[in-house]
Amino acid sequence: MSQAPMSPDITSDDKLWAMLGYIFPIIAIVVLFMEDKKSRPYVKFNAVQSIVASVAISIIATVTFGCGGILVFALFYWAYLAYQGQDVRIPMISDFIRNQGWA
């Protein structure tokens, strides 16, 4: 995971929405319906990434009978990085999202 800032034009509002998307995935879904938020690249990328990460963690936790639940703490770490304005890179997920053109 990189700790370099993504872009100098990231506002504190962008950071807040990105962080909330990781903690509450429903907010990430709502962000994708808000025109002013989904037009911001930082917010949109983190919203899509948090949705995909939440689904992946849910599947892992189900398949491993709850042992993958420890990965939920990773969401809080990624939320912290997003609030700091850092480029949150999740192995496999970040590249998948970019290759699909989702963000």
Backbone as a printed PyTorch tensor [residue, N CA C, xyz], in Angstrom:
tensor([[[  0.8380,  -1.1770,   0.0000],
         [  0.0000,   0.0000,   0.0000],
         [  0.8790,   1.2340,   0.0000]],

        [[  0.5380,   2.1270,  -0.8530],
         [  1.3120,   3.3590,  -0.9610],
         [  0.8470,   4.3560,   0.0820]],

        [[  1.7650,   5.1990,   0.5190],
         [  1.3780,   6.2200,   1.4660],
         [  1.6150,   7.5990,   0.8910]],

        [[  1.7170,   7.7020,  -0.4110],
         [  1.8790,   8.9920,  -1.0670],
         [  0.5000,   9.5980,  -1.3060]],

        [[  0.3660,  10.9090,  -1.1460],
         [ -0.9230,  11.5360,  -1.4190],
         [ -1.3130,  11.3350,  -2.8800]],

        [[ -2.6050,  11.1260,  -3.1210],
         [ -3.0720,  10.8920,  -4.4790],
         [ -3.0030,  12.1450,  -5.3340]],

        [[ -3.4940,  13.2370,  -4.8220],
         [ -3.5980,  14.4540,  -5.6130],
         [ -3.6610,  15.6420,  -4.6630]],

        [[ -3.1120,  16.7730,  -5.0800],
         [ -3.1380,  17.9350,  -4.1820],
         [ -4.5150,  18.6040,  -4.0710]],

        [[ -5.4450,  18.2710,  -4.9610],
         [ -6.7550,  18.9250,  -4.9240],
         [ -7.8100,  18.1420,  -4.1460]],

        [[ -7.3890,  17.2510,  -3.2690],
         [ -8.3200,  16.4860,  -2.4390],
         [ -8.7530,  17.3730,  -1.2790]],

        [[-10.0580,  17.5520,  -1.1390],
         [-10.5790,  18.3980,  -0.0720],
         [-10.8260,  17.5660,   1.1830]],

        [[-11.0520,  18.2440,   2.2940],
         [-11.3580,  17.5340,   3.5360],
         [-12.7020,  16.8120,   3.4240]],

        [[-13.6090,  17.3520,   2.6270],
         [-14.8960,  16.7010,   2.3920],
         [-14.6850,  15.3820,   1.6340]],

        [[-13.7830,  15.3940,   0.6460],
         [-13.4650,  14.1660,  -0.0890],
         [-12.9150,  13.1030,   0.8540]],

        [[-12.0150,  13.5130,   1.7280],
         [-11.4050,  12.5710,   2.6760],
         [-12.4550,  11.9750,   3.6050]],

        [[-13.3840,  12.8100,   4.0660],
         [-14.4260,  12.3360,   4.9750],
         [-15.3270,  11.3080,   4.2980]],

        [[-15.7860,  11.6160,   3.0790],
         [-16.6550,  10.6830,   2.3650],
         [-15.9390,   9.3770,   2.0560]],

        [[-14.6450,   9.4660,   1.7080],
         [-13.8770,   8.2480,   1.4230],
         [-13.7640,   7.3900,   2.6790]],

        [[-13.4720,   8.0130,   3.8090],
         [-13.3480,   7.2800,   5.0660],
         [-14.6730,   6.6180,   5.4490]],

        [[-15.7570,   7.3600,   5.3620],
         [-17.0590,   6.8090,   5.7440],
         [-17.4650,   5.6490,   4.8480]],

        [[-17.0320,   5.6850,   3.5860],
         [-17.3350,   4.5880,   2.6710],
         [-16.7130,   3.2700,   3.0990]],

        [[-15.5260,   3.3250,   3.6950],
         [-14.8860,   2.0970,   4.1810],
         [-15.5550,   1.5850,   5.4550]],

        [[-15.9490,   2.5020,   6.3330],
         [-16.5510,   2.0850,   7.6030],
         [-17.9810,   1.6090,   7.3960]],

        [[-18.7330,   2.3290,   6.5680],
         [-20.1320,   1.9870,   6.2850],
         [-20.3000,   1.8140,   4.7770]],

        [[-20.2100,   0.5940,   4.2540],
         [-20.2900,   0.3910,   2.7950],
         [-21.5660,   0.9380,   2.1570]],

        [[-22.6400,   1.0660,   2.9260],
         [-23.8670,   1.6360,   2.3620],
         [-23.6490,   3.0900,   1.9540]],

        [[-22.7800,   3.7940,   2.6690],
         [-22.4670,   5.1790,   2.3090],
         [-21.7160,   5.2160,   0.9850]],

        [[-20.8520,   4.2270,   0.7560],
         [-20.1390,   4.1610,  -0.5210],
         [-21.1170,   3.9830,  -1.6750]],

        [[-22.1560,   3.2030,  -1.4570],
         [-23.1790,   3.0190,  -2.4920],
         [-23.9250,   4.3270,  -2.7310]],

        [[-24.2700,   5.0230,  -1.6520],
         [-24.9690,   6.3070,  -1.7750],
         [-24.1060,   7.3230,  -2.5200]],

        [[-22.8020,   7.3160,  -2.2540],
         [-21.8800,   8.2530,  -2.9150],
         [-21.9440,   8.0870,  -4.4280]],

        [[-22.0780,   6.8540,  -4.8980],
         [-22.1120,   6.6120,  -6.3340],
         [-23.3820,   7.1290,  -6.9940]],

        [[-24.3860,   7.4740,  -6.2050],
         [-25.6090,   8.0560,  -6.7460],
         [-25.6260,   9.5820,  -6.6360]],

        [[-24.6860,  10.1440,  -5.9140],
         [-24.6150,  11.5960,  -5.7370],
         [-23.7280,  12.1870,  -6.8380]],

        [[-24.3120,  13.0240,  -7.6980],
         [-23.5850,  13.5720,  -8.8490],
         [-22.3360,  14.3350,  -8.4450]],

        [[-22.4260,  15.1710,  -7.4100],
         [-21.2720,  15.9860,  -7.0310],
         [-20.1530,  15.1480,  -6.4200]],

        [[-20.4810,  14.0180,  -5.8200],
         [-19.4610,  13.1710,  -5.1980],
         [-18.8290,  12.2120,  -6.1990]],

        [[-19.6370,  11.6190,  -7.0660],
         [-19.0690,  10.6470,  -8.0040],
         [-18.2450,  11.3160,  -9.0950]],

        [[-18.3320,  12.6290,  -9.2140],
         [-17.4890,  13.3350, -10.1750],
         [-16.0960,  13.6090,  -9.6140]],

        [[-15.9130,  13.3910,  -8.3200],
         [-14.6000,  13.5660,  -7.6740],
         [-13.8440,  12.2400,  -7.7520]],

        [[-12.7070,  12.1860,  -8.4550],
         [-12.0010,  10.9080,  -8.6490],
         [-11.5960,  10.2060,  -7.3560]],

        [[-11.1550,  10.9510,  -6.3570],
         [-10.7130,  10.3410,  -5.0940],
         [-11.8880,   9.6700,  -4.3850]],

        [[-13.0080,  10.3500,  -4.3320],
         [-14.1890,   9.8110,  -3.6500],
         [-14.7330,   8.6060,  -4.4100]],

        [[-14.8190,   8.7210,  -5.7270],
         [-15.3670,   7.6250,  -6.5280],
         [-14.4960,   6.3800,  -6.4260]],

        [[-13.1750,   6.5360,  -6.5590],
         [-12.2860,   5.3750,  -6.4800],
         [-12.4020,   4.6880,  -5.1290]],

        [[-12.3790,   5.4600,  -4.0540],
         [-12.4640,   4.8590,  -2.7190],
         [-13.8300,   4.2410,  -2.4560]],

        [[-14.8910,   4.8230,  -3.0150],
         [-16.2270,   4.2440,  -2.8430],
         [-16.3090,   2.8800,  -3.5260]],

        [[-15.8580,   2.8130,  -4.7740],
         [-15.8970,   1.5420,  -5.4990],
         [-14.9960,   0.5180,  -4.8190]],

        [[-13.8070,   0.9520,  -4.4290],
         [-12.8630,   0.0360,  -3.7860],
         [-13.4020,  -0.4840,  -2.4540]],

        [[-14.0720,   0.3670,  -1.6830],
         [-14.6030,  -0.0890,  -0.4000],
         [-15.7480,  -1.0800,  -0.5840]],

        [[-16.5390,  -0.9030,  -1.6210],
         [-17.6290,  -1.8490,  -1.8960],
         [-17.0530,  -3.2080,  -2.2790]],

        [[-16.0840,  -3.2040,  -3.1900],
         [-15.4720,  -4.4660,  -3.6230],
         [-14.7530,  -5.1450,  -2.4590]],

        [[-14.0330,  -4.3740,  -1.6550],
         [-13.3190,  -4.9420,  -0.5080],
         [-14.2950,  -5.5190,   0.5100]],

        [[-15.3950,  -4.8370,   0.7510],
         [-16.3920,  -5.3370,   1.7100],
         [-17.0190,  -6.6400,   1.2330]],

        [[-17.3150,  -6.7200,  -0.0540],
         [-17.8790,  -7.9570,  -0.6020],
         [-16.8560,  -9.0850,  -0.4990]],

        [[-15.5990,  -8.7940,  -0.8540],
         [-14.5510,  -9.8220,  -0.7860],
         [-14.3440, -10.3030,   0.6440]],

        [[-14.3270,  -9.3810,   1.5870],
         [-14.1460,  -9.7630,   2.9930],
         [-15.3460, -10.5730,   3.4920]],

        [[-16.5430, -10.2230,   3.0700],
         [-17.7320, -10.9880,   3.4610],
         [-17.6810, -12.4150,   2.9280]],

        [[-17.2330, -12.5590,   1.6820],
         [-17.1220, -13.8990,   1.0930],
         [-16.0550, -14.7120,   1.8150]],

        [[-14.9140, -14.0990,   2.0800],
         [-13.8350, -14.8050,   2.7890],
         [-14.2890, -15.2210,   4.1850]],

        [[-14.9820, -14.3410,   4.8830],
         [-15.4590, -14.6540,   6.2340],
         [-16.4800, -15.7860,   6.2080]],

        [[-17.3170, -15.8250,   5.1750],
         [-18.3210, -16.8820,   5.0710],
         [-17.6780, -18.2210,   4.7370]],

        [[-16.7660, -18.2140,   3.7940],
         [-16.1250, -19.4560,   3.3590],
         [-15.2590, -20.0480,   4.4660]],

        [[-14.5960, -19.1940,   5.2310],
         [-13.7110, -19.6910,   6.2910],
         [-14.4350, -19.7860,   7.6290]],

        [[-15.7520, -19.7350,   7.6180],
         [-16.5780, -19.8710,   8.8140],
         [-16.2130, -18.8410,   9.8850]],

        [[-16.0470, -17.6070,   9.4710],
         [-15.8170, -16.5260,  10.4160],
         [-14.3700, -16.2000,  10.6840]],

        [[-13.4530, -17.0590,  10.2970],
         [-12.0320, -16.7890,  10.5600],
         [-11.5370, -15.5990,   9.7450]],

        [[-12.1760, -15.3100,   8.6510],
         [-11.7860, -14.1620,   7.8320],
         [-12.3250, -12.8630,   8.3880]],

        [[-13.0970, -12.9470,   9.4560],
         [-13.6590, -11.7460,  10.0730],
         [-12.6130, -10.7890,  10.6020]],

        [[-11.4360, -11.2930,  10.8430],
         [-10.3470, -10.4340,  11.3200],
         [ -9.9810,  -9.4010,  10.2590]],

        [[-10.2880,  -9.7040,   9.0140],
         [ -9.9920,  -8.7730,   7.9260],
         [-10.8300,  -7.4960,   8.0080]],

        [[-11.8860,  -7.5250,   8.7960],
         [-12.7150,  -6.3260,   8.9700],
         [-11.8820,  -5.1910,   9.5420]],

        [[-10.8960,  -5.5200,  10.3580],
         [-10.0410,  -4.4810,  10.9240],
         [ -9.2260,  -3.7820,   9.8390]],

        [[ -8.9920,  -4.4670,   8.7310],
         [ -8.2910,  -3.8450,   7.6040],
         [ -9.1190,  -2.6970,   7.0350]],

        [[-10.4450,  -2.8320,   7.0680],
         [-11.3010,  -1.7460,   6.5770],
         [-11.0830,  -0.4700,   7.3760]],

        [[-10.9030,  -0.6000,   8.6760],
         [-10.6630,   0.5790,   9.5070],
         [ -9.3010,   1.2020,   9.2100]],

        [[ -8.3210,   0.3730,   8.9130],
         [ -6.9980,   0.8960,   8.5360],
         [ -7.0810,   1.6350,   7.2060]],

        [[ -7.7950,   1.0580,   6.2430],
         [ -7.9460,   1.7190,   4.9500],
         [ -8.7490,   3.0010,   5.0900]],

        [[ -9.7330,   3.0090,   6.0000],
         [-10.4930,   4.2330,   6.2570],
         [ -9.5740,   5.3200,   6.8130]],

        [[ -8.6810,   4.9380,   7.7140],
         [ -7.7270,   5.8880,   8.2760],
         [ -6.8270,   6.4670,   7.1730]],

        [[ -6.3220,   5.5980,   6.3090],
         [ -5.4740,   6.0740,   5.2130],
         [ -6.2390,   7.0080,   4.2820]],

        [[ -7.4980,   6.6750,   4.0070],
         [ -8.3110,   7.5290,   3.1310],
         [ -8.5420,   8.8880,   3.7660]],

        [[ -8.7500,   8.9160,   5.0740],
         [ -8.9760,  10.1910,   5.7600],
         [ -7.7050,  11.0360,   5.7900]],

        [[ -6.5620,  10.3900,   5.7330],
         [ -5.2940,  11.1110,   5.6830],
         [ -4.9970,  11.6110,   4.2740]],

        [[ -5.8120,  11.2210,   3.2960],
         [ -5.6000,  11.6370,   1.9130],
         [ -4.5840,  10.7810,   1.1920]],

        [[ -4.2980,   9.6030,   1.7240],
         [ -3.3100,   8.7100,   1.1310],
         [ -3.9430,   7.8870,   0.0090]],

        [[ -3.0870,   7.3870,  -0.8640],
         [ -3.5200,   6.4980,  -1.9380],
         [ -3.6850,   5.1090,  -1.3390]],

        [[ -4.9160,   4.6720,  -1.1600],
         [ -5.1940,   3.3750,  -0.5520],
         [ -5.1100,   2.3100,  -1.6410]],

        [[ -4.1310,   1.4480,  -1.5220],
         [ -3.9540,   0.3570,  -2.4770],
         [ -4.1710,  -0.9710,  -1.7560]],

        [[ -5.2170,  -1.6620,  -2.1780],
         [ -5.5260,  -2.9700,  -1.6270],
         [ -5.0430,  -4.0010,  -2.6410]],

        [[ -4.2050,  -4.9500,  -2.2210],
         [ -3.6750,  -5.9330,  -3.1670],
         [ -4.7820,  -6.6100,  -3.9670]],

        [[ -4.5990,  -6.7150,  -5.2280],
         [ -5.4850,  -7.3160,  -6.2230],
         [ -6.7310,  -6.4660,  -6.4840]],

        [[ -7.3350,  -5.8820,  -5.4820],
         [ -8.5880,  -5.1580,  -5.6550],
         [ -8.3600,  -3.8300,  -6.3770]],

        [[ -7.3430,  -3.0790,  -5.9890],
         [ -7.0850,  -1.7790,  -6.6090],
         [ -6.7950,  -1.9290,  -8.1000]],

        [[ -5.9460,  -2.8810,  -8.4450],
         [ -5.6230,  -3.1010,  -9.8590],
         [ -6.8330,  -3.6010, -10.6300]],

        [[ -7.6350,  -4.4630, -10.0140],
         [ -8.8430,  -4.9800, -10.6700],
         [ -9.8000,  -3.8410, -11.0100]],

        [[-10.0080,  -2.9290, -10.0730],
         [-10.9240,  -1.8140, -10.2820],
         [-10.4280,  -0.9160, -11.4110]],

        [[ -9.1450,  -0.6220, -11.4000],
         [ -8.5820,   0.2350, -12.4550],
         [ -8.6380,  -0.4490, -13.8200]],

        [[ -8.3460,  -1.7380, -13.8760],
         [ -8.3870,  -2.4680, -15.1490],
         [ -9.7920,  -2.5750, -15.7110]],

        [[-10.7830,  -2.6420, -14.8400],
         [-12.1790,  -2.7080, -15.2810],
         [-12.7160,  -1.3430, -15.6970]],

        [[-11.9930,  -0.2680, -15.3320],
         [-12.4440,   1.0730, -15.6640],
         [-13.5380,   1.5810, -14.7630]],

        [[-13.6710,   0.9950, -13.5880],
         [-14.7370,   1.3880, -12.6710],
         [-14.4420,   2.7040, -11.9680]],

        [[-13.1810,   3.0560, -11.8720],
         [-12.8180,   4.3140, -11.1960],
         [-11.5740,   4.8970, -11.8080]]])
